[in-house]
């Protein structure tokens, strides 16, 4: 996973329950807690798929962040 565009810390995947039938997966920087990508899905979606979608979102938003803070 790419490093954080704000502080160059490491982005880690986190998974949380969201109600009875949904879950949220996202990448967040360990160092500064920046969260650029969050994906919600039903519990029937595999955790690995949620991780893949969150990774794509993090990468896109990190690129946007970097270009807007140059």
N, C-alpha and C positions, 0 to 999 in steps of 0.2 A: 504494500500500500504506500502511496506517496506520503511525503512528509507534509506537515501543516504549513499552509502558505503564510500564516501569521508569525509563527515562532520557530518553524522548522522542527517541531516536536513530532512524535510518532502518532499516527492516527490508528485507533483500535476499533474493532467492530464490537458493538454492544447490541444486545437483544433484550427487549422488555415485553411483558404481557401488557395488553391494552384492552381491558374489558375481558369478558368471558370467551369471546370467539376470535379475537384479533391479537396481533403482536406487532411491534415496531422494531425495526432494525436500523441502525445508523452507525456512522463512523464519527468518532470524536477524538480530538487531540488529547493525549495524556497530560501534556504540559499546561496548555492554556484553556482547555475545555471547549475549544471551538468546535461547533457541530454544523457541518455544511450540508449534510444529506440525511434525510429521514424517510424511510419507506414503511408504509403500513400494509399489512396483508392479513388474510384470515389464517387461522392456525393450521389449515390444510396445506399451505404453501411451505415447501421445504426451507429450512433455515439457510441452506447453502444458496438457494435462489435469491432469498432476501439479501444475503451478503453480497451477491453479484450485482444486484440492482443498486444497493447502497454504494458499492465501490464505484460504479459508473457515475452516480450522482455526485459523489465526493470529488472525483477527478474533474468533472465539468465545472463544478462550483469553485474548486480550488483555482482552476485556470481563470475563471471570471474574477475571482478575488484578486489574483495576482495582477491581472490587466487593469483593474480599477484602482489599485493601490501603488501603481508605478510612479 
